[in-house]
């Protein structure tokens, strides 16, 4: 935690240390040092450290004060600790103390946590959760931004509610709270008749009042009138642009551009071709990356290497993960540069072009060697409010997933969605009726998808038919409590009994993944913290994920369209994003409510519809 009083006391000490009138704790001397403010290198520099901060930077031997500990790194280059401008730590599926052990050896020493995920599970505990690991000694700095989408739309419920008063209290709770997480529900921002309009503007008002940053999410917003309206609303950034043209349009209309790796090569090439010289309004954003993927690719270091490979100068790439995001998030007193007053977070490189990290320092001490984390991970006993988050009201039977037909009907018309269905209308199919219930139709690539309310304890389920979504093999199902952004339980299956078995397995483990084959549970992955994260190492979690993948390979999966690669519509993680409800989504399936008893609602218009008729 950072509070104003303790910050003043610390800076009083730093002032005396900088003048040489008080002793330092440590001096780190390096061969070269990058000043990210001017993008210049200096040779033979020393970094004087007191407590967890930098007190002095200058030529080696120039500091006039006393210090007993001097660490020499003459062959290494120093750059500031790398920062994440927009990341969901929950998407690593590790608790924050284990996230630190994973990403800090890869250069990431601070993160602006976009807390849509945890906030939607335990909104009132958002700040408590993100401060806990640091309070227990974790060196990763987490600057939390409470979720703006709690709930994501006016048609969802459970997990808490965040509005003006809650955001006001968050902003006052710690200097580490940077602002408001990505405002995703654009229809609610511009349309006064939308049910979330007043709630969202209340959160924006509270953020402005505390001079925080209101982060944006401009997915699908590409026309100039809407881009102008988005910026006029005070939404400061976008991380959803895909092309250089879209980035250019948003940059030139005042938005801070957060560039994700999947479009980085094309966007960097396009911006360089346009002659962009000033990259200060751009940062690199990881957004969502699992622990398994981080083990394979890297963390923020991967983003930097990809940018360099895409043609960006290394020094500019480093600015995009240090001073640029720090300036945007108004965090420059603490991070972004190797300068007095900032946290003593330093990445030591052995090679610049390949961005090879030799050591990472944080809070003034070495935390990693190569990709090995060398500090103990704090032993945190997470409280019940973080662990006990699956409250379905009981277990389920096959009948809970059945869809009744009208009496005497042999065929019924069904509303059908598919993964990433951004069309104005849902699909319709004619489906057979057997035993009084509407059936799946494998021949038409139709299966069944369900959302189980895990917050209210009312044992409620919404279910409908989806195209190309899940298992084709009989009596199989996949369920997860990872369901962006409301994070109810979703389940897809080729039989109602398999779906019930999968959901019940999740209830027993407290969240995560459950895979069923032949109506038997064949693999589970536990996310026992908020149903989103697990308190263990990345390697241990990855081992369970690999076992899940291996069992998944034994099942035949549907895809929509049938030629789509598996990562787009199939097994397993991509389906967790198919439950999104904010723009540019239209028709979605949400947990049952009084407003939408069957769960099918158009989140752009508020229109509801029957599942079958």
GUGURO-888287 format. One record per residue: x, y, z of N, C-alpha, C, CB in turn. Coordinates in steps of 0.2 Angstrom, whole numbers, plus 5000, padded with zeros to 4 digits. Each point is the difference from the previous one (the first is absolute). Glycine has a CB too. Layout:
# residues N
XYZXYZXYZXYZ;...
# end
This chain:
# residues 613
500449945000499650065000500450065000499149945006;500750114991500350075000499550055003500849974990;499450065015499650055003500450075000499249915007;500450144994500450074999500550015006499050044994;500849945012500450015006500649964999499050035007;501049914992500649965000500450024994499449905005;500350124989500450024995500450065001499149954993;500650105011500450065002500649985004498950074999;501049895006500549985004500649974997499249985009;500649974986500549974996500450054996499349895000;500350164997500450044995500450055004499149994992;500750035014500550045005500749965000499050055006;500949894995500749965001500350004994499549935009;500250064985500349994993500450074999499149924996;500650135006500350074999500750005003498850064999;501249925007500650005004500549954997499450045010;500449914988500549954997500250034993499449905006;500250134990500350024994500550065001498949974995;501150065010500550055002500649985003499150085001;500949855001500549975003500050015008500750014989;498850025013499950015008499849955004499850124997;500049824999499749945004500349944996498950065004;501249894999500349944997499449974995500849985010;499549984985499649964995500049935003500250084990;499449885007499949935002500549964995498850015004;501250024989500449964995500150044994499449905004;501150094993500250034994500149944994500650105006;499049924989500149954994500350044994499049935004;501650044994500450034995499949964993500850055009;499149994986499849964993500550034995498849975004;501249994991500450024994499750064996500549884999;498950115000499650054996499350015004500649974989;499150095010499350015003499650044995500550005011;498949984988499650044995499550045004500049914992;500050165006499650055002499450004996500950075005;498549904997499449994995499750074999499849895004;500350165000499750074999500350034993499850015013;500949984986500350034995500249954994500450095008;499649844994500249954995500750004999498950004995;501550015010500750015000500449955004499950124997;500649855001500449965005500650045003499749904992;500550085014500650025004500449945002499350115004;501349904995500549955002500250015008500449994988;499849955015500349995006499650055005501149984995;498349995007499550045004499949965007499450054990;500449995015499849975006499350025002501349995004;498449964999499350015003500049995007499549964989;500450095015500050005007499349995003501050085000;499049875004499449975003499950015007500049924991;499450105011499850015007499349975001500850105002;499149865003499449965001499849974993499650085009;499849934988499949964994500050054994499349925006;501050144995500050054995500750024998499050055005;501049994989500650034997500150075004499949934989;500750085013500250075003500450044996499949955011;500550024984500550044997500249954994500450065010;499749984984500349974994500550044997498949944998;501750045000500550044997500649954999499650105006;501049944991500649964998500249965006500350094992;500049855007500349965005500550045005499849894992;500150105014500450045005499850075001500949934996;498650105001499850075001499650015006500150014988;499649945015499650015006500450025006499149934995;500850125009500450025005499949965007500150114994;499449855007499849975006500349935001499050075000;500949915007500249935002499649944998500650065009;499749894989499649944999500449945000499250064993;500649895011500449945001500049944994499950035013;499549984984499949944995500050034993499349945008;501250044988500050024993500049944995500750105004;498849904992500049944995500250034993499149945006;501450024991500350024994499749964994501150045006;498649994989499849964994500350044994498949965006;501750044993500350044994499949984993500950025008;498849924992499949974993499350004998500949935001;498750105004499250004998499850074999499949895007;499550114990499650064998499450015005500450004988;499550065015499450015004499550044997500749995010;498749984990499450034998499550005006500249974987;499250075013499650005005499649935000499950135000;499849865006499549945000499550014995500349985012;499549974985499550004994499350005003500749944992;498850105005499350015003499549974995500450105007;499149884995499449984996499550065001500249875002;499650164992499550055000499349975001500850074993;499149875005499349975000500149935000499550104994;500449875012500049935000499549975006501250014996;498649935002499549965005500549955003498950034993;501349985013500449955003499649935001500750095006;498749924995499549945000500149964994499250065007;501049964987500149964994500649965000499450094994;501049925011500649965001499749945004500950094999;498649925004499749955005500449985006499449954990;501050105011500549995006499850065005500949944994;499150045013499950065005500650044999499449935008;500550144994500550054999500749985002499150085001;501049895005500749985002500349954996499750025011;499949934986500349964995500150034993499549905006;500150154992500150044994500750035001498750024998;501450015007500750035001500549964999499550075008;500549874994500549954999500149984993499849955011;499750054985500049994993500250054996499149935002;500750134999500150064995500650045002498850004998;501450005008500650055002500649984997499450025011;500849914989500649994996500050014993500149915008;499350114989499950024993500050075000499549894997;500750155008500050075000499450045002500749984991;498849995010499450045002499950015008499449954990;500850115012500050025007499450045002501250005000;498450024996499450045002499449994995500750085006;498749914996499449994996499450045002500449884999;499350154996499450035000499549954999500450114996;499349875010499549945000499350024998500749955009;499150034985499350014998499649955003500450054989;499249975017499749955004499349994998500750045009;499149954985499449984998499849935003500150074989;500449895011499849935001499949995008500749964990;499850065014499949995007499450045002501249975002;498850094996499450055002499349974998500850104998;499249864997499349974999499949945004500150044988;500449945016499849945004499950035007500749924993;499850135009499950025007500250085000500449895005;499150154992500150074999500250045006499249994991;500550005015500250045005500749985003498850005003;501549954995500649985003500650014995499449915007;500450134988500550014994500750035003499150024992;500950035012500650035002500349965005499650114998;500149865007500349955005500349944996499150035008;500749954987500349944997500650024996498949954998;501150104999500650024996500650035004499350024991;500550005015500550035005500349945004499550115000;500249835001500249955004500749984999498849975001;501450014993500749974999500550055001499549934991;500450135008500550055001500150015008499750064989;499849945014500050005008500449945003498950075000;501149884996500349945003500749994997498949945001;501450124996500750004998500149984992500249975012;499350024984500149994993500350074997499149914999;501550084997500350064997499650034994501149965004;498450004993499650034994499650055003500049894994;500050175002499650065002499349994995501050085003;498549925001499349994996499750075001499949875002;499950164993499650075000499349984998501150074998;498549925006499349974998499550054997500249925009;499550064986499450044998499449965000500850064992;498749965013499449965001499650004994500050035011;499749914988499649994994499450054999500349885001;499750154993499450044998499449964998500850094996;499349855002499549954998499849965005500450014989;499350015017499849965005499350025002501249985005;498350004992500049944995500250034993499149945007;501150014989500250024993499450044996500849905000;498650085001499450034997499550015005500349954988;499250085010499450015005499649945000500050124997;500149834999499649945000500449945004499550044989;501049975015500349955003500050025008500749974990;499549985014499950015007500549965004498850034999;501349985007500449965004500850025001499249914997;501150075008500750025001500250075002500149924991;499350115011500150075002499850054995501049965007;499150114996499850054995500450065002498849975000;501550064995500550065000499750064997501049925000;498950135003499750064998500450065002498949954999;500850115001500450065002500350005007499250064993;500449925012500350005007500549955001498950035004;501149914993500549955001500650024996499149915000;500950124994500650034997500350055004499549974989;500150085014500250055004500549975006499050084997;500749875006500449975005500649974998498949985006;501149984988500649974998500550054999499349914994;500550155002500550054999500350035006499450024989;500349985016500250035006500449955005499050085000;501049864998500249945004500850005000498949944998;501450084996500749994999500350044994499949885005;500750144996500350044994500149954995500550085008;499549864993500149954995499449994995500849945008;498650084994499549994995500050054995499349965009;500850024985500250044994499450044997501049934998;498450045002499450024997499449954999500850084994;498949925000499449964999500249964994499250085004;500749854997500149954995499650014994500349925009;499950054986499850014993499250015000501049944995;498750115002499350015000499849974993500050115007;499749834994499849964994499350014997500849925005;498850104999499350004998499850074997499749925009;500650084985499950074996499350024999501049974994;498549985005499350024999499750035006499949914992;500450075014499850035007500350075001499849895004;500750124993500450075000499650054997501149955001;498750044992499750054996499250005001501049994992;498749965010499350005000499750015007500149924990;499650135011499750025007499549955002500250124998;499549844997499449955001500349945002499350064992;501349925008500349945001500049995008500750004989;499249945013500049995008500650015003499149924998;501550084999500650015003500350075000500249884998;499450174998500350064999500150045006499350004990;500350015015500150045006500649965004498850045000;501249905001500549965003500750024998499249915003;500950084990500650014997500350075000499749914992;499850145007500250075001500250025007499350034990;500449945015500150015007500749985001498849985003;501549964994500649985001500550044997499649885001;500350154993500450044996500150075004499649954989;499850075014500050065004500550005006498850024996;501149925008500449995006500849994998499049945005;501150044989500749994998500350074998499849884996;499850165000500250074999500250045006499349994989;500250005016500150045006500649985004498850005001;501549944998500649995003500650004995499449925008;500550114986500550014995500349934998500350125005;499349834995500249944997499949994993499749955011;500550004986500049984993499449964998501250014999;498450014996499449964998500249964994499250085005;501049854996500249964994499449984996500949965007;499250044986499549984995500149934997499950124998;499649864999499949944996499650014994500249935011;500150094983499750024995499949954994500450115003;499449834999500049944996499450024995500449925008;499850074985499550014995499850084998499649895004;500850155000499950074999500550034995499550015011;500350004983500450024994499850064996500349885000;499150145000499850064997500250065004499049934994;501150125002500350065003499550035005500750024990;498649995008499650035005500049965007499350044991;500749895009500049975006500750005004499149924995;501450085001500750015003500050075004500649934991;499150125005500050075003499650005007500150054989;499349915010499650005006500349965006499050014992;501449945006500349965005500550045004499949904993;500550145003500550045003499750065004500849974991;498750065007499650055003499749985007499750054989;500249895011499749975007500550005005499249934993;501450085005500649995005500349935001499450095006;500449874989500349935000500750014997498949945000;501650055004500750024998500449964996500050055010;499849894989500449954996499649954997500950015008;499549954987499749944997500549954999499150074995;500749865007500549954998499749954995500550015012;498950014985499749954996500150024992499149995009;501350054990500150024992500449944997500050125002;499949874992500349944997500550024994499049935003;500950124994500350024994500450075001499249944993;501350075003500450075000499550054999501149954996;498450054999499650054999499550025006500049964988;499849985015499650015006500450045005499349904997;501350075005500450045005500150074998500649895002;499650124992500150074998499450055001500849964991;498650015007499450045001499950025008499549954989;500650005015499950015007500650045003499449895001;501250104997500550045002499950084999500849904998;499050114996499950074998499450035002500649974990;499049995014499450035003500150005008499349974990;501350025012500150015008500049945004499550114998;500549834999500049945004500749975001498849984996;501350005010500749975001499949934997500250075011;500249904985500049944997500449955003499850064989;499849885013500349955004500049944995499650045011;501049944987500149954994500249935003500450104992;499249865006500049935002500449964995498950015006;501449934996500549974996499749974993500649975010;498850014991499749964994500050054993499349935008;500650134993500050054994500750045000498750005001;501749995003500650045001500550004994500049985012;500149974984500550014994499750044995500449895003;498950104995499750044995499950075002499449904996;500450115010499950075003500750045000499049965006;501550014997500650045000500350014993500349955011;499650004984500250024993499650054997500449884999;499050125002499650054997500150075003499149924998;501050095009500150065003500750034998499349975010;501249984989500750034998499950024993500649925007;499050054988499950024994499750074999499949884997;499750135008499650075000500550055003498949945002;501750045000500550055003499950025007500150044988;499649925016499950025007500650005003498949955001;501350115002500650025004499950005007500450064990;499149965013499850005007499649955002500150124999;500249835005499649945002499850015007500749934992;499350135011499950015007499249985002500950095000;498749914995499349985001499849934999499750124997;500849845003499949934999500449965005499950024988;499849925014500249955005499849944998500050085009;500449874993499949934998499649975006501049994993;498449975005499649975005499949934999499450105000;500749865005500049935000499249985000501149985006;498550054998499349995001499949935003499850074990;500149885006499949935002500549954998498850035000;501649945005500549954998500049955005500750084993;499249865006500049945005500749995002499049954995;501050025011500749985003500349954995499650015012;500149954985500349954995500350044994499249915003;500450144995500350044994500650045002498850004995;501250025011500550045003500749965000499250085006;500749864997500549965000500449984993499449955010;500150054985500349994993500350064997499149914999;500650155002500150064996500450055004499049984993;500850035013500350055005499450055002501149994994;499150065009499550055003500150064996500049955012;500150114992500150064996500650004996499550065009;501049904993500649994995499849984993500749985011;498849974989499849984993499750054996499849895005;499850164998499850054997500550054997499050005007;501650014997500550044998500449974994500150055011;500049884990500449974994499650004994500649935009;498850064991499550004994500150074997499249915005;500750144999500150074997500650014996499350045010;501349944994500650014996500149964994500550025011;499249924989500049954994499650034995500249905007;499350144995499550044995500350064997499149955006;501550074996500350064997500150065005499649964989;500250045017500050055004500750005004498750005002;501550064999500750015003499949985007500350094993;500249875010500049975007499850065005500849914996;499550155003499950055005499350025000501150044999;498649964995499250025000499649955003500250074990;500049875008499649945003500050005007500349934990;500350085013500150015007499550055003501249965000;498850104997499650055002499349985000500850094996;499049875000499349984999499849955006500050014988;500449975016499949965006500250035006500049904993;500350165007500250035006499750075001501149944999;499250114998499850075001499350024997501250035001;498749944993499450014997499449985004500549994989;499449955013499549985004500050045007500049894994;500550125009500150035006499750074999501049945004;499150104991499850074999499249994999501150044995;498749925001499349994998499649995007500249964988;500050005016499749985006500250045006500049894996;500450175003500150055005500449965006499050074996;501549895002500349965005500850025000499149914999;501150144998500750024999500350015006499850054989;499949975017500450015006500349935003499250105003;500549854994500249935003500349954995499150025008;500749994985500349954996500150034993499449915006;500950064989500150024994500750024998498950045000;501549985005500750034999500549975005499550104994;501149905005500549995005500250075002500449894996;499350135010500050075002499950005007499750054989;500550015015499950005007499250005001501150065001;498849915005499350005002499649944998500050125001;500249854993499749944997500249945004499950064989;499649895010500249935003500749984997498749975002;501750005002500649974997499949944997500650055009;499049954985499949954996500450004993498849995005;501649974994500550004995500149944996500650095006;499449914988500149944995500750014997498849994998;501649965003500750004998500049954994500550025011;499750014983500049974994500749984998499050064996;501149885001500749984998500050014992500149915009;499450104988500050024993499350044998500749894997;499450165000499550054998499549974995500750105004;499649894990499649984994499649945001500950054993;499449905011499649945001499650005007500849944993;499350125010499750015006500049945005499250084994;501449905007500249955005500150035007500549934990;499150045014500050025007500449965004498950044999;501649995005500549965004499750005007501050034993;498850035010499850015007499450055000501149975004;498550025001499450055001500150025008499249954991;500850115010500050035007499350035001501350025000;498549975006499450045002500050015008499449944991;500450125010500050035007500750005003498949955002;501650064993500750015002500449935001499650115005;500149844993500449935001499849964994500050015013;500549944986500049964994499449955002501250014997;498449984998499449955000500149944996499350105003;501149914991500049944996500750004997498850014997;501449935000500649994996499849964994500750005011;499350034983499849974994499250005001501049934998;498750015001499349995001499849975006499949994988;500650015017499949975007499850055005500849914997;498650085006499850055005500449975007498950034994;501550025009500449975005499850025007500950014992;498550025009499750025006499549955002500250124998;499749875009499449965002499350034998500749965010;498950004988499350034999499650005006500049954989;499750115013499750015006499449945001500250135000;499849855006499449955002499450045002500949915003;498650094993499450045001499449965002500550094993;499249925012499449965001499450044998500549945010;499350054984499550044997499349995004500650004989;499050055013499450005004499549974996500350105006;499149884997499549974997499750044995499749945011;500350124989499750044995500349994993499650085009;501049904992500449994993500049934998500750095003;499149865002500049934998499349984999501049985007;498550044996499449975000499550044996500149955011;500050044982499650054995499649964996500950085000;499049865001499549964996499449985004500949954993;498650095006499349995004499549994995500450085009;499549864989499549984995499349985003500949964993;499150035014499449985003499949925000499550114997;501049865001499949925000500449974993498950015007;501049934993500349964994499450004995500949945007;499350034987499550004994499949934997500450124998;499149874999499849944997499950014992499549965011;500549994985499950014993499450044999500549894998;498950105005499450044999500150075000499449915005;501150124999500150075001500350034993500249985012;500049984984500350024993499549994994501249985005;498349984997499549994994499650064998499949885005;499950124989499650064997499349974998501150064996;498449955008499349974998499850034993499749995012;499949974985499750014994499250025001500849934993;498950105003499350015000499649934999500150124996;499449875008499649934999499849994993499650015012;500549934986499849974993500550024995498950015004;501650034997500550024995500549954998499850125004;500449874990500549964998500750034998499149924996;500850155002500550044999499950075003500249944989;500350095013500050075003500550044997499649965011;500250114988500550054998500450025006499250044990;501549965009500450025005500450064999500149885003;500050175001500550055000500749975001499150095004;501349924992500749975000500550065000499649894995;500950105009500650055000500649954998499650085009;501049964990500649964998500650045004499549954989;501050025012500650045003500150074996500549895004;499650164999500150074997499550024995501249985002;498250015000499450024996499950085001499549885000;500750164995500050075000499450034996501250005003;498449954994499550024996499450045003500349904992;499350135005499450045002499549955003500250104993;499749845003499549955002500349935002499250064992;500549915012500249935001499849954994499950025013;500449924987499949964995499349965002501349994997;498449984998499449955002500149944996499350105002;500549845002500149944997499349965002501350005000;498549954996499549965001500349935004499350054990;500549945016500349945004499549955002500950085004;499349864996499549955001499849995008500549944990;498950035011499850005007499949925001499450115000;500949875006499949935002499950005007500849964992;498750005010499849995007499750075003500849905001;499050144995499850075003500550055001499149945005;501550054992500650045001500350024993500249965012;500050104987500450024994500749975000499350114999;500949864996500649975000500650034996499349905001;501350095000500650024996499949974994500750015010;499750014985500049974993500850004998498850044997;501549915004500749994998500150014992500249935010;499350054986500050014993500150074998499349894999;500350155005500150084998500550035004498850004998;501649965006500650035004499750045006500750014989;498749975013499750035006500149975006499150044992;501149995014500049975006499750055005501149944997;499050045010499650045005500650045004499049925000;500850145002500450045004499650035006500750034990;499649975016499650025006500450055004499449895000;500350165003500350045005499749995007500250094992;500249895013499749985007500250065004500149884998;499450155006500150055004500449985006498950054997;501749975005500449985005500050055006500749934992;498950125008500050055005499450005005500750074992;498749925005499450025004499849945004499750074991;500549875008499849945004499349984998500750035009;499049994985499349984998500049944995499750125001;500949854998500049944996499650014993500049935011;500250134986499750014994500549994994499350095006;500449894988500449994994499750034994500449895005;499950144991499850024993500349954995499850125004;499849864991500349954995499750014994500249925009;500250074985499850014994500449964995499650125003;500349884991500449974995500550044997499049924997;501650055002500550044996500349964994500350065011;500049984985500249974994500849995000499150054993;501149895006500849995000500350025006499950024988;499949965017500350025007500449955004499050085000;500749865000500349955005500149934997499550075009;500449884996500249944998499549964995500649995011;499649984984499649964996499949935003500450074990;500249905013500049945003499449995005501249994998;498449965002499449995005500250005007499449944991;500250095013500150005008500650035002499449905000;500850164997500650045002499750075001500849934993;499650105012499950075002500650045002498849975003;501250094996500650045003499650065004500849974991;499550045015499750065004500550045003499049935003;500950134998500550045003499750065004500849974991;499550055014499850075004500450064997499749935010;500750064985500350054997499650024994501149965003;498550104998499550014995499950084999499449895002;501150144994500050075000499350034998501249994996;498650065007500350045006499749995006500450084992;499049895008499649995006500249945004499150054994;501249905003500349945003499649965004501050075001;498449924996499549955002500449934997498950085001;500849875001500249934997499749994993500149955012;500350044983499749984994500149924999500250124995;499449855001500149934998499849994993499849975012;500549994984499849984994500149924999500450114995;499149865002500049935001499649964994500250015012;499949934987499749964995499449965004501049994993;498950015013499549975004499850045006500349894996;499150115006499850045006500449975007498950034994;501149905006500349975006500850025000499149904999;501250104995500750025000500150075003500249924990;499350135008500150075002499950005008499550044989;500049925013499950005008500649985003498849984998;501549975000500649975003500650055000499649884996;500550154998500550055000499950065005500249974988;499250065012499850055005500149985007499250054991;500649895011500149985006500749995002498949944999;501550044997500749995001500350075002500149904992;499750155004500250075002499850035007500050024987;499449965014499850025007500449975005498850014996;501449935003500449965005500750035001499449904997;500950124997500750035001500050075001500349924992;499250125008500050075001500150044994500449975011;499650004983500150044994500649974996499550105005;500549924989500549984995499849974994500749985010;499549964988499849964994499849935002500850074993;498749905004499849935001499849984993499650025012;500749924986499949974994499749935001501050064995;498549925002499649945001500049964993499350055009;500949894991499949954995499749945002501050054995;498549925001499649955002499650015007500849924993;499050145008499750025006500449995006499049974995;501750035004500450005006500550055000499949885000;500350155005500550055001500749974998499350075009;501049964986500749974998500550055001499549934992;500450145009500550055002499750065003500749964990;499650065015499850075003500750045001499049945006;500950124994500550055002499650055005500649994989;499750015017499750045005500250085000500049895007;499650154993500150075001499650025007500150034987;500249955018499750015007499950075002500449885003;500050164995499950075002499650044995501150005005;498350024997499550044996499749964994500650115004;499649834996499849964994500450024994498949985004;501650064997500450034994500849985001499150094999;501149905007500749995001500249945004500150134999;500549855001500249955004500750025004499549914992;500550075014500650025005500549954999499350065008;501149944987500649954999500450034994499349905004;501250064995500550034995499749994992501049975008;499350074988499849994993500149934997500350134999;500349845003500149944998499549955002501250035000;498649975006499549955003499350014996500650005011;499350064988499350024997500149974993499750105007;500849924989500149974993500049935000500750104998;499549865007500049934999499249985000501149995006;498550044998499349985000499750024994499950015012;500350054985499750024993500249954995500050125004;500649864996500249954995499749935000501150065000;498749925006499649945001499350014998500749975010;499050094991499450024997500050004992499750075010;500849964987500150004993500049934997500650115001;499849855003500149934998499349965000501250005004;498450015001499449975000499550034994500149975013;500050094986499650034995500149984993500050105007;500649874992500249984994499649934998501250055001;498649925004499649944999499350014998500749945008;499150124992499350024998500050034993499750015013;499749984983500050034994499650075002500049894993;500250165004499750075002499750034993500850025009;498750024992499750034995500350074999498949945003;501150094991500250074999499550034996501249965001;498850115000499550044996500450064997499049965007;501150054987499849954994500549945001499650104993;500249855003500349945001500850004998498949954998;501350104998500750004998500450055005499649994988;500150035017500350045005500649965004499050075001;501649975000500549965004499749995007500950054993;499449915011499749985007500150065004500349884998;500250165002500150065004499450055000501249984999;498550024995499450054999499449985004500550034989;499349915010499349985003500049945004499650054990;501049925011499949935003500350005007500149954989;500350005012500249985007500750035002499349894998;500750135008499550025005499950075001500149895005;500550154996500050075003499650054996501049975005;499050024988499650054996499350015002500849974991;498949975011499350005002499950055006499849884995;500750135009499950045006499950074998500749935006;499550094987499850074998499450004996501250025000;498549934998499449994996499450025004500549924993;499650095014499550025004500050085002500049885005;500450164991500050075001499350034999501350004997;498650055006499350044999500150074998499549925008;501050114993500150074998500150014992500550035012;499550034986500150024993500649974997499450105002;500649874992499550004995499549955000500850064993;499149905013499549955000499350034999500849935008;498850034990499350025000499649945004500150064988;499749895008499649955004500549955004499150004990;500749995016500449965004499649965005500950094999;499449865004499749965005500350025007499849904992;499750125012500350025007499649955005500250124997;500049895009499649965006499350035000501149985006;498449974996499350025000499950065005499749894997;499950165001499850055005499350024999501150045000;498650005004499350024999499950044993499950015013;500650024985500050044994500049954994500650105005;499949854995500049954995500049935003500750084993;498749905008499949935003500449944997498950055004;501149964989500349944997500850024998498949974995;501350095006500750025000500250034993500249915008;499450084987500150034993499950075000499849894995;500750165004499850075000500550034995499650005012;500150054985500550054996500250055004499349974989;501450035012500250055005500150074997500649915006;499350104988500050064996499450045001500949964992;498550005008499450035000499549985006500149994988;500149965015499649985006499549954998500250105006;499749884988499549964998500149925002499850084990;499749895012500149935002499649954995500150045012;500049904988499749954996500049935003500450074990;499149905008499949935002500649954997498850025001;501449935002500549954998499749964994500650005011;498849984990499749954995499350034999500749905002;499050094992499350014999499749964994500250125005;
# end
